[in-house]
């Protein structure tokens, strides 16, 4: 305890490996009937983030954090928001800087350990005095942020009752190296292509800070993080970033009931991203490791909903 002995997830027969379980829902799953109300939150450093709301007459709120180069429109974000909204909750899917369709104002972007925006967002939400219960849900990078936030805060707001995260690269350095493998370069190249478009825009806006020249020569996350992530966000280099931003450093100090779900066949996650030793003696961190599921996949055969939505609602309901 609290290692979850047996997961309830069962993968569809037609998704035969972790790659298909990752790629198919990302490409084909569509979430209908979700129309957000957008709010722009002006941040204390002069930048902004965009918040997408589904509002109910309720004192309960789920805050949803997306993955790397994702946004509030990704199937996992919209699906989670819709699932909770249909069950009486308010839902807030927030977009990291530069991810809402409009470039942010400052040279910096966002990263796995950038919890200052999440903290400011939560303070903003609590100031509204509308919500008695707040729960946090994160996917992949958004899961990293969520875990780090829950573990690094000396005193969490009393409204925060639980956290649930899926497919989290808890150990950033080893996950970055995992995507260097030839069989997984597809994912890496996709991320680098999307990030490169933003680097090009940033280089035009801030030529004294950022250069796009030679970007095409970058072939690993370590090279990208050495050149951009580290200097733009106050780290010495990629290794310093991986060490200080990894959520694995903050798991032991989590005092809020939190469920971490990482599939054993997740193509993004090597062994160090499964914190079994930390969780087995932990009073508040529940680790669930389904054999299948891929990376933010977890498709349910013949169902519109996703197992991540079902599992998150189940866990949170138990804690409340």
PyMOL commands that set and color helices and strands:
alter all, ss='L'
color gray80, all
select helices_A, chain A and resi 18-28+75-85+116-127+141-152+172-178+182-205+215-217+221-232+238-245+247-253+271-273+276-280+307-319
alter helices_A, ss='H'
color red, helices_A
select strands_A, chain A and resi 37-42+48-54+60-65+90-94+133-139+160-166+258-261+285-288
alter strands_A, ss='S'
color yellow, strands_A
deselect
rebuild
show_as cartoon
